[in-house]
Amino acid sequence: MKYYIIAGEASGDLHGSNLMKAILKEDSTAEIRFWGGDLMKQVGGNIVKHYRELAFMGFVEVVMNLKTIMQNLKFCKADILQFQPDAIIFIDYPGFNMRIAKWAKTLQIPTHYYISPQIWAWKENRIKDIKRDFDKMYVILPFEKDFYEKKHHYPVEFVGHPLIDAIQNRPKTDVAKFKKENNLSEKPIIALLPGSRKQEISKMLSEMLSVVANFPEYQFVIAGAPSQEYSFYEQFLSDQNIKFISNKTYDLLSVSHAALVTSGTATLETALFKVPEVVLYKGSAISYQIAKRIITLKYISLVNLIMDAPVVTELIQRECNTQNIKKELNKILNTQHRKQLLADYDVLETKLGGSGASEKTAKLIVSSLKNS
């Protein structure tokens, strides 16, 4: 059978590559054409466009690149018509994917959505389009099943979180080699995950690094985003106790003793690596006030949202300051507090449904096509 997969971001490339491997196990004759990245290219199939050509974030950037986005949509539709797939598999990336799905549905091409957009956080009105345009939805967070089925009467499959597989299947980090290659000392590591965009990184690192002098027995290591140059980070490396590595976040987390993490998927990744963390977020006053009115969630970290409890401390806006970061970092370095946190992380992993998300999804997709 022929599968057309659309992933528009780095995370989609990771999850798409694992899904492609699983589809090829279920359907050895599968012909795959995709929008994605280098990880998907390594699996095989034919790449149409790299996600680097698609990643426009923020209102202003989207408006400035509107012509390119419209051209990509037009090109994608033409490419699908030429390929004539048995199914289209959409991976997150809702702005683009939901437009293509609406069009594909009019042509009666089976539409499968893997990794739901976070409409439970905002833009809940998108549920109407999802119910109309997607034949099957595969969700990766346990509370999403209730959200769709109980609240909106739309059946979905909970398949577990693909990050569990991504972390479990990665090569084990050689600690000594990793420290030597990255000029790290033998001091225990506190990882700093400040985000991926320049404005966000600058704001969060200024807060994170404000406590370095209070913890001389630790080394603080900044996880550099692959999208940013080393020269941008140099301004933050004035203290000998502050180190930097780029594009090796999983290796860093695997050898870290604790972490300060900007809210986002990184909060869940840190927990799955069993690293005690404090979650931080600080935006501009205007952005924060707008977000508060649009997003009505109890928590900002995926860890707490999944557990429906304040498992990790969240320091948001005014609470995100030197005094509070120092206090909460001391807590997670305390043996007793760490034990409880690590026990909670084990429960979290169980709630996420264990390993095999890609395999479960591939089986469901291939089976639905064979039975249609």
C-alpha positions in Angstrom: 0.0 0.0 0.0 1.0 3.6 -0.5 1.4 6.0 2.5 1.8 9.8 2.4 3.2 11.2 5.6 3.3 14.9 6.6 5.6 15.9 9.5 6.5 19.6 9.7 8.8 19.9 12.7 11.9 18.2 14.2 9.8 16.3 16.8 7.5 15.1 13.9 10.6 13.9 12.1 11.6 11.8 15.1 8.2 10.3 15.6 7.6 9.9 11.9 10.8 7.9 11.5 9.8 5.5 14.2 6.3 5.2 12.7 7.8 4.5 9.2 9.9 1.7 10.6 6.8 0.2 12.3 4.7 0.5 9.1 7.4 -1.3 7.1 7.3 -4.2 9.6 3.5 -4.5 9.2 3.5 -3.9 5.5 6.7 -5.0 3.8 5.6 -3.7 0.4 4.7 -0.3 1.8 5.6 2.6 -0.5 6.1 5.8 1.5 6.3 9.4 0.4 6.8 12.1 3.0 7.4 15.6 4.2 9.9 15.3 7.1 13.6 15.4 7.9 16.9 13.5 8.1 15.6 10.8 10.5 12.8 9.9 8.1 15.2 10.0 5.2 17.4 7.4 6.9 14.4 5.0 7.1 13.8 5.1 3.4 10.9 6.2 1.1 10.9 9.4 -0.9 11.2 12.9 0.8 9.2 15.7 -0.8 10.2 18.6 1.4 12.4 19.0 4.5 10.7 20.5 7.6 13.4 23.2 7.6 11.5 24.8 4.7 8.2 24.7 6.6 9.0 25.9 10.2 7.4 29.4 10.5 6.7 30.2 14.1 4.9 33.2 15.5 2.2 35.4 14.1 4.6 37.9 12.4 6.7 35.2 10.8 3.7 33.4 9.5 2.3 36.6 7.9 5.7 37.4 6.3 5.9 34.0 4.8 2.2 33.6 3.8 3.0 33.4 0.1 5.5 30.5 0.7 3.0 28.7 2.9 0.2 29.0 0.3 2.7 27.7 -2.4 3.6 24.7 -0.1 -0.1 23.9 0.4 -0.7 24.0 -3.4 2.4 21.9 -4.1 1.4 19.3 -1.5 -2.1 18.8 -2.9 -0.6 18.3 -6.4 2.0 15.9 -5.1 -0.7 13.8 -3.3 -2.8 13.7 -6.5 0.1 12.4 -8.4 1.1 9.8 -5.8 -2.5 8.5 -5.2 -1.9 7.3 -1.7 -4.1 4.7 0.1 -3.9 6.9 3.2 -2.4 10.2 4.4 -0.9 10.2 7.8 -0.6 13.6 9.5 1.8 14.1 12.4 0.9 17.1 14.7 1.7 20.4 12.7 -2.0 21.4 12.7 -1.8 24.7 10.9 -0.7 23.0 7.7 -2.0 19.5 8.2 -5.6 20.4 9.0 -5.9 22.4 5.7 -4.6 19.4 3.7 -6.9 17.0 5.6 -10.0 19.2 4.8 -9.1 19.0 1.1 -8.2 15.3 1.2 -11.5 14.4 2.8 -13.4 15.8 -0.2 -11.5 13.3 -2.4 -12.3 10.5 0.1 -8.6 9.7 0.8 -8.4 8.0 4.2 -7.0 10.5 6.8 -5.1 9.4 9.9 -3.9 11.9 12.5 -1.0 10.7 14.7 -0.3 13.0 17.7 -3.2 15.3 18.3 -2.8 19.1 18.2 -3.2 20.5 21.8 -6.7 21.8 21.3 -7.4 20.9 25.0 -5.1 23.9 25.8 -6.4 26.3 23.3 -8.4 26.5 20.0 -10.8 23.9 21.3 -13.2 25.0 18.5 -10.9 23.0 16.1 -12.8 19.9 17.3 -15.4 20.5 14.6 -12.8 20.4 11.8 -11.1 17.3 13.4 -14.4 15.4 13.6 -15.2 16.3 10.0 -11.8 15.8 8.4 -10.1 12.9 10.1 -11.1 9.2 9.9 -8.8 8.1 12.7 -7.0 9.9 15.5 -4.1 8.4 17.6 -3.5 10.3 20.8 -0.3 10.1 23.0 -1.5 11.6 26.3 -3.9 9.7 28.5 -6.2 12.6 29.3 -6.7 13.3 25.6 -8.8 10.1 25.3 -11.3 11.4 27.8 -11.2 14.9 26.3 -12.1 13.6 22.8 -14.5 10.8 23.8 -16.3 12.0 26.9 -16.3 15.7 26.2 -16.7 15.7 22.4 -18.0 12.2 21.5 -15.2 11.6 19.0 -13.6 8.1 19.3 -9.8 8.0 19.4 -7.1 5.5 20.1 -4.7 6.1 23.0 -1.4 4.5 21.8 1.1 5.7 24.5 3.8 8.3 24.1 6.5 7.8 21.4 9.1 9.6 23.6 9.3 6.5 25.7 10.5 4.5 22.7 12.8 7.3 21.5 14.5 7.4 24.9 14.6 3.6 25.5 15.9 2.8 22.0 18.7 5.3 21.9 22.4 4.2 22.4 23.6 4.3 26.0 25.8 7.4 26.7 29.4 6.7 27.7 29.6 9.0 30.6 33.4 9.4 30.8 33.7 9.9 27.0 30.8 12.4 27.0 32.4 14.5 29.8 35.8 14.4 28.2 34.5 15.4 24.7 32.5 18.3 26.1 35.1 19.6 28.5 33.0 18.8 31.6 34.5 18.3 35.1 33.6 15.5 37.6 31.2 17.8 39.4 27.5 16.7 39.4 25.6 18.3 36.5 22.7 20.6 36.6 21.2 20.8 33.1 19.7 24.0 31.8 17.1 23.7 29.1 16.1 27.3 28.2 14.1 26.6 25.1 14.8 27.1 21.4 14.0 30.7 20.3 16.5 33.6 21.0 14.1 35.8 23.0 13.0 32.8 25.1 16.6 31.6 25.7 17.9 35.0 26.7 15.0 35.6 29.2 15.2 32.1 30.7 19.0 31.8 30.9 19.2 35.2 32.8 17.0 33.6 35.5 18.5 30.2 35.5 22.1 31.4 35.7 21.3 33.9 38.5 21.7 31.0 41.0 25.0 29.6 39.8 27.1 31.3 42.5 24.9 29.6 45.2 25.9 26.1 44.0 29.7 26.0 43.6 29.8 22.2 44.1 27.8 21.7 40.8 28.5 22.5 37.2 25.7 24.1 35.1 25.5 22.9 31.5 23.4 24.7 29.0 21.6 22.5 26.4 22.1 24.5 23.1 19.3 24.3 20.6 20.3 23.1 17.1 18.6 26.1 15.6 21.0 28.6 17.3 24.7 29.3 16.7 27.3 28.9 19.4 28.1 32.6 19.1 24.7 33.5 20.5 25.4 31.5 23.7 28.9 32.9 24.3 27.4 35.9 26.2 26.2 33.5 28.9 29.5 31.6 29.4 31.4 34.1 31.6 31.5 31.8 34.7 33.9 28.8 34.8 31.1 26.8 36.4 28.9 27.3 33.3 29.4 24.9 30.3 27.7 24.6 27.0 26.9 21.7 24.7 24.8 21.8 21.5 22.3 19.3 20.0 23.1 16.6 22.6 20.2 17.2 25.0 19.4 13.5 25.5 23.0 12.7 26.3 23.1 15.6 28.7 20.0 14.5 30.5 21.2 11.0 30.8 24.2 12.1 32.9 22.5 15.0 34.8 21.7 15.2 38.6 19.0 17.8 38.3 17.6 20.3 35.7 16.0 23.7 35.3 13.6 23.4 32.4 11.6 25.9 30.4 8.0 24.7 30.0 7.3 22.5 26.9 8.0 19.0 25.8 11.4 19.2 27.5 9.6 18.9 30.9 8.4 15.4 29.9 11.7 14.4 28.4 13.5 15.4 31.6 11.1 13.3 33.7 11.4 10.3 31.4 15.2 10.5 31.9 14.4 10.4 35.7 16.1 13.7 36.3 14.5 15.9 39.1 13.5 19.2 37.7 12.1 22.7 38.4 9.9 24.0 35.6 10.3 27.7 34.7 8.4 30.1 32.5 8.6 33.8 32.0 7.2 35.8 29.1 6.6 39.4 28.4 3.9 40.9 30.6 1.5 41.4 27.6 2.1 37.9 26.2 1.5 36.4 29.6 -1.8 38.2 30.1 -3.0 37.2 26.7 -2.0 33.6 27.3 -3.7 33.5 30.7 -7.0 34.5 29.0 -6.7 32.0 26.1 -5.3 29.0 28.0 -7.2 27.8 31.0 -5.1 24.9 32.3 -4.2 24.1 35.9 -0.6 23.5 35.0 1.9 24.4 32.3 4.2 21.3 32.4 3.2 18.1 30.7 4.4 16.2 33.8 1.8 17.8 36.1 -1.0 17.8 33.4 -0.6 14.0 32.9 -0.4 13.3 36.6 -3.1 15.9 37.4 -1.1 16.9 40.4 1.8 19.4 41.2 4.5 16.7 41.0 7.2 19.2 39.7 7.3 22.8 40.9 6.3 25.4 38.3 7.7 28.9 38.8 5.7 31.1 36.5 6.2 34.8 35.6 6.8 36.8 38.9 7.5 33.6 40.8 10.3 32.8 38.4 13.1 34.7 40.3 16.5 34.0 41.8 15.2 33.4 45.4 12.5 30.9 44.3 14.8 29.1 41.9 17.5 28.7 44.5 14.9 27.4 47.1 13.3 24.9 44.7 16.7 23.7 43.3 17.9 23.0 46.8 14.8 20.9 47.4 15.3 18.6 44.4 18.9 18.2 45.4 17.7 16.9 48.8 17.8 13.1 49.0 14.3 12.7 50.5 12.6 15.0 48.0 14.4 13.3 45.1 13.1 9.8 46.2 9.5 11.0 46.1 10.0 12.7 42.7 11.6 9.7 41.1 8.7 7.5 42.4 6.2 9.9 40.9 8.2 9.7 37.6 7.7 5.9 37.6 3.9 6.4 37.9 4.0 9.0 35.1 5.7 6.5 32.8 3.1 3.9 33.6 0.3 6.4 32.9 1.9 7.1 29.5 1.0 3.6 28.5 4.5 2.1 28.3 6.6 1.5 25.2 5.4 0.6 21.6 3.5 3.7 20.5 4.8 3.6 17.0 4.1 -0.2 16.7 0.5 0.2 18.0 -0.2 3.1 15.7 1.2 1.3 12.6 -0.8 -1.9 13.4 -4.0 0.1 13.7 -3.4 2.1 10.4 -2.4 -0.9 8.3 -5.2 -3.0 9.7 -7.8 -0.3 9.0 -6.6 -0.1 5.4 -6.6 -3.8 4.9 -10.2 -4.1 6.3 -11.6 -1.1 4.4 
